[in-house]
Amino acid sequence: MKPDDQDLTERGLEPTGDKGRVLLLACGALAHEILTLIKANNWSHLTLTCLPANLHLYPKRIPTAVEQAVLKHRDDYNDIFVVYADCGTGGLLLDMCNKLGVKMVEGPHCYSFFEGNDTFAKSSADEITSFYLTDFLVRQFDAFVWKPLGLERHPELRDMYFGNYEKLVYQAQTDVPELDEKARECADRLGLKYERRFTGYGDLEMTLRTVG
């Protein structure tokens, strides 16, 4: 099963229960990357389910959504691993995972674990004026950046939102020229300099190798 990102945004990705396996409970924005890694590494013990990617627009809702999903699925799997970083929850997601007795990905957000948490931590202070996009966010730029900020109706607000940024950093998980071109267009629309940085799957891949 390989739904497109818009499907994931709207309705999530439901798993097929299978005792003895590990359920990855993930953000829908990571579905394509996780499914790619599962297939490439033949991780037959891992099953994926995703919460809607648009929860990122409402970080305070993430811990409750994760709790509900864990309680719904935990009897069908030997273990559940939460594939979210903190994602703007201010530590509340980690608290929830500890309460539920499940583990989660380390790091403040996906930009950090794609680049590598150690690397990102060392450079983030120097990149405070950088705006980041991943493969998913490049593909879904209008749905997750442009429209939620109201820029399709009021483009004059662009400089108010992005006036303190200097460049757009595209953290590329894959080498797809079309995504590079689209990311460059996103930078132009935001009035920012452009940098493409190939990260691959970073700490996400390393973490999933230890699951199960």
Secondary structure by P-SEA (a helix, b strand, c coil): ccccaaaaacccccccccccbbbbcccccaaaaaaaaaaaaccccbbbbbccccccccccaaaaaaaaaaaaccccccccccccccccccaaaaaaaaaacbbbbbcccaaaaaacaaaaaacccccccbbbbcaaaaaaccccccccccccccccccccccccccbbbbbcccccaaaaaaaaaaaaaacbbbbbbbbcccaaaaaaaacc
